[in-house]
Amino acid sequence: MQKQLVPAAPHSLGSISPAWPLRLVKRLATQAAAAAAIFLDAYAAAAQFDELSRLSDAELARRGLSRADIHRLVSATATEHAHDHRRRWAQD
């Protein structure tokens, strides 16, 4: 006697949680907020770099900076903000 292969029954809709759309929307909103925060941080870093790069060497020296410090300062600030955002998102 031959065995008949019966296709597996598809998942019933009863096994899907009714809360999944809410979880999906929450996850998408969290990711959109993360992307917006990264964009705003990058924009702020670019604005900070532009502002500092326009200063004279004498004005930079009064602030305790040199022209070579501008890139490192802006990069360090942006990196610190990115790490803060990652830590905050990891908690959610």
Protein Blocks (a to p, Z undefined) as FASTA:
>chain_A
ZZdddddddddfklpcfklmmmmmmmmmmmmmmmmmmmmmmmmmmmmmmmmmmpcfklmm
mnopafklmmmmmmmmmmmmmmmmmmmmmmZZ
